């Protein structure tokens, strides 16, 4: 299948064709998602929660992100891959953001990067785009700075905060972001933003009016059972199936029924003679 690009996504918005985005953290999942024609693979810093066992995304490092992004690229060479810039990799100065984003492109083979924030990062986004880096924005609930927002809460529910988010969306689009994630915002606000910017909006907990949708693959497949956000639709529940399969493996190994002849290698020569010959 043909690899999608930014012009394809802009055309999809214009044609009102929905864009699908899912997170990927390793080569095998990346290959499966690309084979299923997912439009964008996002190597999200959510891997801190679902893969690395951190309590938040804040501890995730550049080296960890590059490690997983490289694996995703190897698993899906023909996919459009976006690398999530971790906390601390772009906030200090535009120069730092450009240097770290360049690593995603050069070392991990990503097509673009994503970073969280609104008006305060527009100058950084502008500088990155001038440097030839494709940038996906992320506004609304921004997990890296969630504590400043009062926790993991829906954003933009009142008129003042809704106006701020609309201004941030317009600012990011004007700065050159090719798309933006809207996380945990009211459906009506997401619709207003989507109609007000020329670039695709990708919703997560933002209702049906965005130009596309993104979910964490572990949530979609029911593999992460610590908690499930209310906006997540669990399309299948793999955790119980996985636990049952692992329990059967344990039982069969301990009882000696696995491996059996079907799962072992044989030879036509009686190798027990080596005992006599040695």
Backbone as JSON, one array per atom type, in Angstrom:
{
  "sequence": "XXXXXXXXXXXXXXXXXXXXXXXXXXXXXXXXXXXXXXXXXXXXXXXXXXXXXXXXXXXXXXXXXXXXXXXXXXXXXXXXXXXXXXXXXXXXXXXXXXXXXXXXXXXXXXXXXXXXXXXXXXXXXXXXXXXXXXXXXXXXXXXXXXXXXXXXXXXXXXXXXXXXXXXXXXXXXXXXXXXXXXXXXXXXXXXXXXXXXXXXXXXXXXXXXXXXXXXXXXXXXXXXXXXXXXXXXXXXXXXXXXXXXXXXXXXXXXXXXXXXXXXXXXXXXXXXXXXXXX",
  "N": [[0.84, -1.19, 0.0], [0.39, 2.33, -0.59], [2.48, 4.69, 0.93], [1.26, 7.1, 3.14], [1.19, 10.71, 3.22], [1.72, 14.12, 4.37], [0.28, 15.81, 2.66], [-1.67, 14.06, 1.8], [-3.17, 13.76, 4.15], [-4.17, 16.33, 4.51], [-5.76, 16.46, 2.25], [-7.58, 14.47, 2.89], [-8.94, 15.64, 5.02], [-10.19, 17.76, 3.68], [-11.84, 16.31, 1.99], [-13.46, 15.18, 3.81], [-12.82, 12.67, 4.82], [-12.18, 10.32, 7.25], [-9.36, 10.1, 9.47], [-7.26, 7.59, 10.69], [-5.52, 6.83, 13.65], [-3.2, 5.13, 15.6], [-1.44, 4.09, 18.55], [1.87, 2.74, 18.61], [4.46, 0.65, 19.78], [6.36, -1.24, 19.32], [8.01, -3.46, 16.98], [6.45, -5.67, 16.05], [3.72, -5.09, 16.62], [3.55, -2.71, 15.2], [3.85, -3.61, 12.56], [1.5, -5.13, 12.27], [-0.48, -3.15, 12.58], [0.06, -1.49, 10.39], [-0.41, -3.28, 8.32], [-3.12, -3.46, 8.57], [-3.93, -1.11, 7.5], [-3.87, 1.28, 9.0], [-3.73, 4.77, 9.26], [-1.83, 6.48, 10.5], [0.94, 5.82, 12.57], [1.55, 6.32, 15.87], [4.18, 6.79, 17.95], [3.77, 6.94, 20.98], [4.41, 8.82, 24.01], [3.01, 7.63, 25.92], [3.89, 5.13, 26.22], [5.37, 5.11, 28.47], [3.55, 4.61, 30.53], [2.17, 2.19, 29.71], [4.06, 0.39, 28.81], [6.6, 0.74, 30.06], [6.02, 1.02, 32.74], [5.89, 3.33, 34.31], [4.41, 5.88, 36.43], [3.43, 8.07, 35.16], [3.75, 10.03, 32.12], [5.9, 11.67, 32.36], [8.55, 10.76, 33.27], [9.66, 9.58, 30.99], [12.32, 9.21, 28.69], [14.41, 10.72, 26.11], [16.08, 8.79, 24.94], [14.68, 6.42, 25.45], [12.35, 6.89, 23.95], [13.42, 7.07, 21.35], [14.46, 4.52, 21.07], [12.13, 2.89, 21.0], [10.74, 4.08, 18.88], [12.45, 3.54, 16.74], [12.17, 0.78, 16.59], [9.49, 0.58, 15.82], [9.6, 1.78, 13.29], [11.22, -0.1, 11.95], [9.5, -2.27, 12.0], [7.39, -1.43, 10.44], [8.05, -0.34, 7.67], [6.81, 1.09, 5.63], [5.0, 2.83, 6.76], [3.41, 5.88, 7.96], [5.0, 7.49, 10.42], [4.89, 8.93, 13.6], [6.76, 10.48, 16.09], [6.62, 10.91, 19.55], [7.58, 13.68, 21.35], [9.36, 13.68, 24.32], [8.76, 14.86, 27.71], [10.58, 17.75, 28.56], [12.24, 17.76, 26.39], [11.81, 19.72, 24.52], [10.97, 22.09, 25.66], [12.81, 23.97, 26.65], [14.18, 25.62, 24.76], [13.85, 26.76, 21.33], [16.03, 25.83, 19.79], [16.93, 23.52, 21.16], [14.65, 21.97, 20.84], [14.63, 21.6, 18.07], [17.04, 20.19, 17.69], [16.53, 17.81, 19.15], [14.2, 16.88, 17.91], [15.2, 16.41, 15.39], [16.72, 14.16, 15.85], [14.74, 12.2, 16.1], [13.95, 12.02, 13.45], [16.35, 11.42, 12.03], [17.69, 9.32, 13.45], [15.71, 7.5, 14.27], [14.01, 7.33, 12.14], [11.52, 8.54, 11.89], [8.63, 10.21, 10.49], [7.55, 12.54, 11.36], [7.11, 14.64, 14.28], [5.51, 14.89, 17.49], [4.33, 17.32, 19.78], [3.36, 18.65, 22.96], [1.23, 21.38, 23.95], [0.22, 24.89, 23.79], [-0.22, 28.19, 22.87], [2.18, 28.96, 23.99], [4.14, 27.43, 22.83], [4.18, 27.99, 20.18], [6.08, 29.59, 18.81], [8.25, 27.89, 18.94], [7.32, 25.71, 17.43], [7.08, 26.98, 14.98], [9.76, 27.54, 14.4], [10.76, 24.94, 14.22], [9.37, 23.93, 12.01], [10.37, 25.63, 10.04], [12.9, 24.6, 10.0], [12.54, 22.31, 8.63], [11.12, 20.26, 9.8], [8.37, 18.21, 10.34], [5.47, 18.82, 12.2], [3.21, 17.7, 14.63], [0.67, 18.99, 16.61], [-0.64, 19.23, 20.01], [-3.24, 19.71, 22.08], [-5.54, 20.7, 24.72], [-6.24, 18.38, 27.17], [-3.13, 17.86, 28.34], [-1.0, 15.43, 28.95], [1.69, 15.52, 29.92], [1.87, 17.84, 31.4], [-0.23, 17.69, 33.13], [-0.78, 18.08, 35.86], [-0.59, 20.81, 36.24], [-2.89, 21.55, 35.08], [-4.81, 20.85, 36.82], [-5.07, 18.15, 37.11], [-6.08, 15.03, 35.52], [-8.34, 16.01, 33.66], [-11.29, 16.99, 31.82], [-10.89, 19.55, 29.45], [-11.68, 22.97, 28.61], [-14.38, 23.47, 29.17], [-15.74, 25.73, 30.03], [-16.56, 29.09, 28.89], [-14.33, 30.84, 28.79], [-12.01, 29.15, 28.92], [-12.52, 27.63, 26.69], [-12.32, 29.49, 24.63], [-9.62, 30.02, 24.86], [-8.48, 27.55, 24.09], [-9.36, 27.41, 21.45], [-7.97, 29.58, 20.39], [-5.39, 28.61, 20.75], [-5.38, 26.41, 19.04], [-5.7, 27.67, 16.55], [-3.36, 29.17, 16.57], [-1.35, 27.18, 16.53], [-1.85, 26.02, 14.04], [-1.32, 28.2, 12.36], [1.35, 28.48, 12.93], [2.42, 26.38, 11.59], [1.98, 23.69, 12.15], [1.08, 20.47, 11.02], [-1.07, 19.01, 11.75], [-3.21, 18.32, 14.58], [-3.63, 17.0, 17.87], [-6.56, 16.72, 19.76], [-7.3, 16.47, 22.99], [-9.49, 15.18, 25.36], [-11.64, 17.19, 25.33], [-14.73, 19.03, 25.19], [-17.24, 17.78, 22.95], [-18.59, 19.64, 21.31], [-16.87, 21.83, 21.31], [-14.62, 20.69, 20.11], [-15.67, 20.3, 17.57], [-16.04, 22.97, 16.76], [-13.37, 23.87, 16.73], [-12.3, 22.13, 14.8], [-13.65, 22.99, 12.53], [-12.55, 25.48, 12.33], [-9.86, 25.48, 11.77], [-7.35, 24.84, 9.28], [-6.02, 22.49, 9.15], [-5.84, 18.92, 9.84], [-7.66, 17.68, 12.66], [-7.16, 15.5, 15.37], [-8.89, 13.45, 17.35], [-9.09, 12.47, 20.8], [-11.02, 11.36, 23.13], [-12.62, 13.47, 22.42], [-14.97, 13.54, 21.04], [-17.08, 12.97, 18.05], [-16.58, 14.71, 15.92], [-14.07, 15.43, 15.06], [-11.35, 15.37, 12.65], [-10.09, 12.96, 12.63], [-9.29, 10.04, 14.63], [-7.6, 8.88, 17.59], [-6.26, 6.23, 19.51], [-4.79, 4.57, 22.34], [-3.12, 1.63, 21.68], [-3.01, -0.52, 23.47], [-5.16, -0.01, 25.12], [-7.33, -0.15, 23.32], [-7.23, -2.88, 22.67], [-7.7, -4.05, 25.08], [-5.6, -4.72, 26.8], [-4.32, -3.37, 28.8], [-4.96, -3.28, 31.97], [-4.99, -1.72, 34.27], [-6.35, 0.72, 34.41], [-9.07, 2.17, 32.58], [-9.74, 4.79, 30.49], [-12.74, 6.76, 30.29], [-13.48, 7.51, 27.73], [-12.52, 5.6, 26.06], [-13.12, 2.99, 23.77], [-13.23, -0.36, 24.18], [-12.29, -2.69, 22.02], [-11.76, -5.37, 21.94], [-11.14, -7.78, 24.49], [-8.29, -8.61, 25.53], [-6.76, -9.22, 27.78], [-7.89, -11.14, 29.73], [-7.91, -13.42, 28.05], [-5.2, -13.74, 27.48], [-4.2, -14.2, 30.07], [-5.49, -16.62, 30.67], [-4.34, -18.31, 28.76], [-1.64, -18.24, 29.52], [-1.86, -19.38, 32.05], [-2.6, -21.98, 31.33], [-0.28, -22.8, 30.0], [1.55, -22.77, 32.16], [0.39, -24.84, 33.73], [0.59, -27.09, 32.01], [3.34, -27.35, 31.57], [4.22, -27.85, 34.16], [2.92, -30.21, 34.69], [4.05, -31.89, 32.9], [2.99, -32.33, 30.37], [3.47, -30.66, 28.3], [6.42, -29.86, 26.59], [5.05, -32.06, 24.03], [5.3, -34.94, 21.81], [4.57, -33.82, 19.38], [5.51, -31.26, 19.53], [8.23, -31.47, 19.61], [11.56, -32.32, 18.41], [12.71, -35.0, 16.35], [14.8, -37.86, 15.53], [16.05, -40.27, 13.14], [18.06, -41.83, 13.92], [19.27, -43.69, 16.67], [20.2, -41.95, 19.24], [21.04, -42.59, 21.73], [23.12, -44.23, 21.74], [25.42, -42.77, 21.9], [26.07, -42.56, 24.49], [27.11, -45.02, 25.2], [29.31, -45.01, 23.55], [30.92, -43.04, 24.49]],
  "CA": [[0.0, 0.0, 0.0], [1.15, 3.56, -0.71], [2.7, 5.41, 2.18], [0.57, 8.38, 3.18], [2.0, 11.86, 3.57], [0.97, 15.25, 4.92], [-0.69, 16.27, 1.66], [-2.79, 13.11, 1.83], [-3.99, 14.05, 5.31], [-4.89, 17.57, 4.22], [-6.8, 16.12, 1.27], [-8.61, 13.7, 3.59], [-9.77, 16.6, 5.75], [-11.01, 18.47, 2.71], [-12.85, 15.38, 1.47], [-14.18, 14.67, 4.99], [-12.46, 11.28, 5.06], [-11.62, 10.22, 8.6], [-7.98, 9.64, 9.61], [-7.1, 6.69, 11.82], [-4.21, 6.9, 14.3], [-3.05, 4.26, 16.77], [-0.08, 4.05, 19.07], [2.67, 1.53, 18.41], [5.67, 0.75, 20.58], [7.32, -2.28, 18.94], [7.97, -3.83, 15.56], [5.38, -6.61, 15.7], [2.45, -4.36, 16.6], [3.62, -1.75, 14.1], [3.58, -4.34, 11.34], [0.08, -5.49, 12.24], [-1.29, -1.94, 12.35], [0.25, -1.04, 9.01], [-1.1, -4.25, 7.47], [-4.55, -3.15, 8.69], [-4.14, 0.18, 6.83], [-3.97, 2.43, 9.9], [-3.12, 5.88, 8.53], [-0.67, 7.04, 11.22], [1.4, 5.13, 13.76], [2.09, 7.27, 16.83], [4.99, 6.24, 19.03], [3.39, 7.86, 22.04], [5.1, 8.71, 25.29], [2.17, 6.76, 26.74], [4.63, 3.9, 26.48], [5.81, 5.19, 29.86], [2.54, 3.95, 31.36], [1.72, 0.85, 29.33], [5.19, -0.49, 28.5], [7.72, 0.89, 30.99], [5.55, 0.92, 34.12], [5.92, 4.59, 35.05], [3.11, 6.37, 36.87], [3.02, 9.11, 34.23], [4.64, 10.12, 30.96], [6.99, 12.61, 32.64], [9.9, 10.19, 33.35], [10.13, 9.01, 29.73], [13.49, 9.91, 28.17], [14.64, 10.72, 24.66], [16.66, 7.51, 24.53], [13.6, 5.43, 25.45], [11.48, 7.17, 22.82], [14.12, 6.72, 20.12], [14.55, 3.06, 21.05], [10.85, 2.32, 20.57], [10.42, 4.6, 17.55], [13.25, 2.8, 15.78], [11.55, -0.54, 16.44], [8.26, 0.76, 15.04], [9.98, 1.99, 11.89], [11.68, -1.38, 11.37], [8.35, -3.16, 11.84], [6.46, -0.91, 9.43], [8.85, 0.58, 6.86], [5.99, 1.91, 4.74], [3.98, 3.57, 7.5], [3.69, 7.25, 8.39], [5.28, 7.33, 11.85], [5.07, 10.17, 14.38], [7.4, 10.26, 17.38], [6.2, 11.82, 20.62], [8.71, 14.28, 22.03], [9.1, 13.54, 25.75], [8.84, 16.05, 28.56], [11.92, 18.26, 28.74], [13.04, 17.68, 25.16], [11.5, 20.82, 23.62], [10.48, 23.26, 26.37], [13.83, 24.93, 27.07], [14.48, 26.58, 23.69], [13.63, 26.2, 19.99], [17.22, 25.12, 19.33], [16.89, 22.18, 21.75], [13.54, 21.24, 20.21], [15.06, 21.22, 16.72], [18.06, 19.15, 17.81], [15.92, 16.56, 19.61], [13.29, 16.41, 16.86], [16.04, 15.89, 14.3], [17.1, 12.79, 16.22], [13.62, 11.33, 15.74], [13.94, 11.83, 12.0], [17.6, 10.83, 11.53], [18.07, 8.08, 14.14], [14.58, 6.58, 14.39], [13.3, 7.23, 10.87], [10.16, 9.07, 11.97], [8.23, 11.18, 9.48], [7.13, 13.76, 12.04], [7.12, 14.58, 15.74], [4.37, 15.51, 18.18], [4.64, 17.94, 21.06], [2.2, 19.18, 23.67], [1.26, 22.79, 24.32], [-0.55, 25.81, 22.97], [0.4, 29.42, 22.4], [3.54, 29.09, 24.51], [5.11, 26.69, 22.01], [4.0, 28.31, 18.75], [7.35, 30.03, 18.25], [9.08, 26.69, 18.78], [6.78, 24.98, 16.28], [7.43, 27.75, 13.78], [11.19, 27.33, 14.15], [10.94, 23.54, 13.81], [8.87, 23.79, 10.64], [11.36, 26.3, 9.18], [14.06, 23.71, 9.93], [12.2, 21.15, 7.81], [10.55, 19.2, 10.65], [6.9, 18.18, 10.35], [5.06, 18.86, 13.61], [1.83, 17.5, 15.06], [0.42, 19.63, 17.89], [-1.44, 18.48, 20.99], [-3.82, 20.64, 23.04], [-6.59, 20.16, 25.59], [-5.53, 17.71, 28.25], [-1.75, 17.53, 27.95], [-0.57, 14.59, 30.07], [2.99, 15.88, 30.48], [1.68, 18.95, 32.34], [-1.6, 17.53, 33.63], [-0.93, 18.6, 37.22], [-0.83, 22.25, 36.12], [-4.28, 21.72, 34.61], [-5.71, 20.36, 37.86], [-5.22, 16.7, 36.99], [-6.54, 14.49, 34.24], [-9.72, 16.47, 33.57], [-11.74, 17.57, 30.55], [-10.52, 20.95, 29.31], [-12.49, 23.8, 27.71], [-15.81, 23.34, 29.46], [-16.32, 27.06, 30.19], [-16.33, 29.96, 27.74], [-12.97, 31.38, 28.8], [-11.02, 28.13, 28.55], [-12.82, 27.22, 25.32], [-11.72, 30.51, 23.77], [-8.17, 29.83, 24.91], [-8.14, 26.38, 23.28], [-9.57, 27.78, 20.04], [-6.83, 30.43, 20.02], [-4.21, 27.76, 20.67], [-5.49, 25.62, 17.81], [-5.41, 28.56, 15.42], [-1.94, 29.53, 16.66], [-0.55, 26.05, 16.08], [-2.03, 25.89, 12.59], [-0.6, 29.31, 11.73], [2.79, 28.24, 13.13], [2.86, 25.39, 10.61], [1.66, 22.31, 12.51], [0.31, 19.85, 9.93], [-2.26, 18.43, 12.37], [-3.15, 18.48, 16.04], [-4.45, 16.15, 18.72], [-7.44, 17.36, 20.74], [-7.53, 15.45, 24.01], [-10.42, 15.45, 26.47], [-12.36, 18.46, 25.23], [-16.13, 18.78, 24.83], [-17.48, 17.48, 21.54], [-18.96, 20.85, 20.58], [-15.66, 22.63, 21.14], [-13.81, 20.01, 19.11], [-16.29, 20.59, 16.28], [-15.73, 24.37, 16.43], [-11.95, 23.93, 16.38], [-12.11, 21.42, 13.54], [-14.16, 23.85, 11.46], [-11.86, 26.77, 12.34], [-8.46, 25.35, 11.35], [-7.22, 24.24, 7.95], [-5.28, 21.23, 9.25], [-6.64, 17.89, 10.49], [-7.71, 17.48, 14.1], [-7.22, 14.08, 15.74], [-9.52, 13.46, 18.67], [-9.04, 11.39, 21.78], [-11.93, 11.9, 24.14], [-13.06, 14.77, 21.92], [-16.19, 13.39, 20.28], [-17.03, 12.43, 16.68], [-16.49, 15.72, 14.87], [-12.68, 15.64, 14.64], [-11.02, 14.79, 11.34], [-9.6, 11.6, 12.85], [-9.33, 9.57, 16.02], [-6.44, 8.13, 18.04], [-6.36, 5.51, 20.78], [-3.65, 3.76, 22.75], [-3.43, 0.28, 21.2], [-3.23, -1.39, 24.63], [-6.54, 0.24, 25.58], [-8.24, -0.68, 22.3], [-7.21, -4.34, 22.71], [-7.99, -4.55, 26.42], [-4.39, -5.33, 27.35], [-3.85, -2.58, 29.93], [-6.12, -3.39, 32.85], [-4.89, -0.9, 35.47], [-7.49, 1.63, 34.32], [-9.5, 2.44, 31.21], [-10.43, 6.07, 30.41], [-14.15, 6.62, 29.91], [-13.66, 7.74, 26.3], [-11.96, 4.48, 25.31], [-13.92, 1.83, 23.43], [-12.41, -1.57, 24.18], [-12.82, -3.47, 20.91], [-11.65, -6.76, 22.36], [-10.56, -7.81, 25.84], [-7.26, -9.64, 25.43], [-6.1, -9.54, 29.05], [-8.33, -12.44, 30.25], [-7.48, -14.49, 27.14], [-3.77, -13.91, 27.7], [-4.0, -14.81, 31.39], [-5.91, -18.02, 30.59], [-3.33, -19.04, 27.97], [-0.44, -18.36, 30.35], [-2.17, -20.36, 33.1], [-2.55, -23.32, 30.71], [1.14, -23.1, 29.79], [2.09, -23.13, 33.47], [-0.13, -26.14, 34.15], [1.09, -28.16, 31.15], [4.77, -27.53, 31.83], [4.38, -28.43, 35.49], [2.41, -31.59, 34.67], [4.84, -32.65, 31.94], [2.27, -32.58, 29.12], [4.08, -29.81, 27.27], [6.11, -30.21, 25.19], [4.82, -33.47, 23.69], [6.02, -35.35, 20.59], [4.24, -32.9, 18.3], [6.27, -30.03, 19.68], [9.63, -31.84, 19.82], [12.25, -32.78, 17.22], [13.12, -36.4, 16.44], [15.82, -38.3, 14.58], [15.93, -41.69, 12.82], [19.17, -42.5, 14.58], [19.16, -43.81, 18.12], [21.32, -41.18, 19.77], [21.45, -43.08, 23.04], [24.38, -44.97, 21.58], [26.56, -41.9, 22.2], [26.43, -42.79, 25.9], [27.98, -46.2, 25.21], [30.54, -44.74, 22.84], [31.73, -41.98, 25.12]],
  "C": [[0.89, 1.25, 0.0], [1.28, 4.25, 0.64], [2.02, 6.77, 2.12], [1.54, 9.49, 3.58], [1.1, 13.01, 4.02], [-0.06, 15.77, 3.93], [-1.9, 15.34, 1.59], [-3.73, 13.44, 2.99], [-4.79, 15.34, 5.12], [-6.03, 17.32, 3.24], [-7.93, 15.33, 1.93], [-9.52, 14.62, 4.4], [-10.73, 17.31, 4.8], [-12.14, 17.6, 2.19], [-13.71, 14.77, 2.57], [-14.02, 13.15, 5.14], [-11.73, 11.19, 6.4], [-10.21, 9.6, 8.58], [-7.87, 8.75, 10.84], [-5.66, 6.74, 12.33], [-4.22, 5.95, 15.49], [-1.62, 4.3, 17.25], [0.56, 2.71, 18.76], [3.98, 1.72, 19.15], [6.72, -0.29, 20.2], [7.07, -2.7, 17.49], [6.78, -4.71, 15.2], [4.02, -5.92, 15.63], [2.43, -3.36, 15.45], [3.3, -2.43, 12.77], [2.12, -4.71, 11.19], [-0.79, -4.27, 11.93], [-1.16, -1.46, 10.91], [-0.45, -1.98, 8.04], [-2.61, -4.03, 7.48], [-4.9, -1.77, 8.14], [-4.47, 1.31, 7.8], [-3.17, 3.57, 9.28], [-1.83, 6.38, 9.18], [-0.35, 6.15, 12.41], [2.07, 6.15, 14.66], [2.88, 6.52, 17.89], [4.82, 7.19, 20.2], [4.23, 7.7, 23.29], [4.23, 8.0, 26.33], [2.84, 5.42, 26.98], [5.2, 3.91, 27.9], [4.85, 4.48, 30.8], [2.36, 2.49, 31.01], [2.84, -0.13, 29.02], [6.25, -0.46, 29.6], [7.32, 0.89, 32.46], [5.67, 2.18, 34.94], [4.5, 5.0, 35.45], [2.57, 7.48, 35.97], [3.97, 9.1, 33.05], [5.88, 10.96, 31.24], [8.37, 11.96, 32.68], [10.48, 9.7, 32.03], [11.27, 9.87, 29.15], [13.54, 9.89, 26.65], [15.16, 9.36, 24.2], [15.6, 6.42, 24.48], [12.68, 5.64, 24.25], [12.15, 6.76, 21.5], [14.24, 5.21, 19.96], [13.27, 2.44, 20.49], [10.46, 2.82, 19.18], [11.2, 3.87, 16.47], [12.66, 1.42, 15.52], [10.29, -0.45, 15.59], [8.6, 0.96, 13.56], [10.44, 0.69, 11.23], [10.5, -2.31, 11.12], [7.39, -2.72, 10.76], [7.18, 0.12, 8.56], [8.02, 1.52, 5.99], [4.94, 2.75, 5.43], [4.4, 5.01, 7.73], [3.8, 7.22, 9.91], [5.56, 8.69, 12.49], [5.68, 9.81, 15.72], [7.0, 11.33, 18.37], [7.44, 12.38, 21.32], [8.46, 14.27, 23.54], [9.28, 14.85, 26.51], [10.3, 16.45, 28.76], [12.76, 18.3, 27.48], [12.8, 18.86, 24.22], [11.11, 22.12, 24.33], [11.53, 24.34, 26.6], [14.11, 26.01, 26.03], [14.2, 25.94, 22.35], [14.82, 25.4, 19.48], [17.23, 23.69, 19.87], [15.8, 21.33, 21.09], [13.94, 20.76, 18.82], [16.07, 20.08, 16.78], [17.44, 17.81, 18.19], [14.95, 16.0, 18.56], [14.06, 15.82, 15.69], [16.49, 14.48, 14.6], [15.99, 11.8, 15.89], [13.63, 11.01, 14.25], [15.17, 11.04, 11.54], [17.88, 9.46, 12.14], [16.95, 7.05, 14.16], [13.78, 6.45, 13.1], [11.87, 7.72, 10.91], [9.91, 10.07, 10.84], [7.89, 12.53, 10.09], [7.27, 13.56, 13.54], [5.86, 15.24, 16.28], [4.86, 16.14, 19.47], [3.41, 18.63, 21.63], [2.36, 20.67, 23.94], [0.5, 23.66, 23.35], [0.25, 27.01, 22.51], [1.85, 29.54, 22.82], [4.57, 28.34, 23.67], [5.01, 27.03, 20.53], [5.29, 28.79, 18.1], [8.29, 28.85, 18.01], [8.62, 25.88, 17.58], [7.18, 25.67, 14.98], [8.89, 27.52, 13.41], [11.46, 25.91, 13.66], [10.5, 23.35, 12.37], [9.83, 24.46, 9.66], [12.6, 25.43, 8.98], [13.76, 22.43, 9.15], [11.59, 19.99, 8.58], [9.03, 19.31, 10.64], [6.42, 17.97, 11.78], [3.56, 18.63, 13.75], [1.68, 18.15, 16.44], [-0.45, 18.77, 18.8], [-1.92, 19.47, 22.04], [-4.99, 19.98, 23.76], [-5.93, 19.6, 26.82], [-4.16, 17.31, 27.72], [-1.12, 16.75, 29.09], [0.76, 14.98, 30.71], [2.88, 16.99, 31.53], [0.29, 18.9, 32.98], [-1.8, 18.14, 35.02], [-1.15, 20.11, 37.22], [-2.26, 22.55, 35.7], [-5.29, 21.24, 35.64], [-5.95, 18.87, 37.8], [-5.74, 16.29, 35.63], [-8.04, 14.77, 34.09], [-10.02, 16.99, 32.17], [-11.41, 19.06, 30.55], [-11.48, 21.68, 28.38], [-13.98, 23.72, 27.95], [-16.49, 24.69, 29.66], [-15.89, 27.94, 29.02], [-14.89, 30.44, 27.67], [-11.93, 30.35, 28.35], [-11.26, 27.62, 27.13], [-12.22, 28.21, 24.33], [-10.2, 30.34, 23.71], [-7.76, 28.67, 24.02], [-8.33, 26.66, 21.79], [-8.4, 28.64, 19.55], [-5.56, 29.61, 19.88], [-4.22, 26.93, 19.39], [-5.16, 26.47, 16.59], [-3.93, 28.94, 15.4], [-1.04, 28.42, 16.16], [-0.65, 25.87, 14.56], [-1.26, 26.98, 11.86], [0.91, 29.13, 11.85], [3.32, 27.16, 12.2], [2.63, 23.94, 11.0], [0.77, 21.71, 11.43], [-0.96, 19.18, 10.43], [-2.15, 18.66, 13.86], [-4.09, 17.5, 16.73], [-5.27, 17.02, 19.65], [-7.8, 16.31, 21.77], [-8.45, 15.96, 25.11], [-10.97, 16.87, 26.43], [-13.8, 18.16, 24.83], [-16.32, 18.62, 23.33], [-17.79, 18.74, 20.74], [-17.75, 21.73, 20.33], [-14.75, 22.0, 20.09], [-14.36, 20.27, 17.7], [-15.96, 22.01, 15.83], [-14.27, 24.49, 15.99], [-11.69, 23.3, 15.02], [-12.57, 22.26, 12.36], [-13.34, 25.13, 11.29], [-10.41, 26.69, 11.88], [-8.4, 24.57, 10.04], [-6.51, 22.89, 7.97], [-6.12, 20.21, 10.02], [-6.54, 17.92, 12.02], [-7.89, 15.99, 14.38], [-7.73, 14.01, 17.16], [-9.17, 12.24, 19.51], [-9.83, 11.89, 22.99], [-12.45, 13.26, 23.73], [-14.26, 14.65, 20.99], [-15.97, 13.03, 18.81], [-16.73, 13.43, 15.58], [-15.06, 16.03, 14.43], [-12.44, 14.97, 13.29], [-10.5, 13.37, 11.45], [-9.67, 11.26, 14.32], [-8.04, 8.8, 16.32], [-6.78, 7.43, 19.34], [-5.02, 4.84, 21.07], [-3.99, 2.31, 22.42], [-3.7, -0.68, 22.35], [-4.62, -1.22, 25.2], [-7.53, -0.38, 24.61], [-8.36, -2.2, 22.4], [-7.48, -4.91, 24.09], [-6.8, -5.24, 27.07], [-3.87, -4.6, 28.59], [-5.0, -2.47, 30.91], [-5.98, -2.64, 34.17], [-6.06, 0.08, 35.54], [-7.82, 1.83, 32.85], [-10.24, 3.77, 31.19], [-11.84, 5.9, 29.87], [-14.37, 6.79, 28.41], [-13.17, 6.57, 25.44], [-13.03, 3.44, 25.02], [-12.98, 0.64, 23.34], [-12.99, -2.52, 23.14], [-12.7, -4.97, 21.13], [-10.93, -6.76, 23.7], [-9.53, -8.94, 25.91], [-6.69, -10.07, 26.78], [-6.58, -10.88, 29.63], [-7.88, -13.61, 29.38], [-6.0, -14.78, 27.34], [-3.49, -14.6, 29.02], [-4.38, -16.29, 31.38], [-4.87, -18.85, 29.85], [-2.06, -19.26, 28.78], [-0.65, -19.37, 31.46], [-2.11, -21.78, 32.55], [-1.11, -23.74, 30.45], [1.78, -23.53, 31.1], [1.7, -24.55, 33.86], [0.47, -27.28, 33.33], [2.58, -28.4, 31.36], [4.97, -28.25, 33.17], [3.89, -29.88, 35.56], [3.2, -32.48, 33.7], [4.15, -32.94, 30.63], [2.71, -31.67, 27.98], [5.57, -29.66, 27.57], [5.88, -31.71, 25.01], [5.56, -33.78, 22.38], [5.78, -34.39, 19.43], [5.11, -31.65, 18.33], [7.74, -30.3, 20.02], [10.23, -32.3, 18.51], [12.73, -34.22, 17.43], [14.22, -36.7, 15.42], [15.65, -39.79, 14.32], [17.04, -42.52, 13.47], [18.94, -42.55, 16.07], [20.39, -43.15, 18.74], [21.77, -41.63, 21.15], [22.78, -43.88, 22.97], [25.58, -44.1, 21.93], [27.0, -42.09, 23.66], [27.41, -43.96, 26.0], [29.35, -45.91, 24.58], [31.45, -43.73, 23.53], [32.47, -42.49, 26.34]]
}
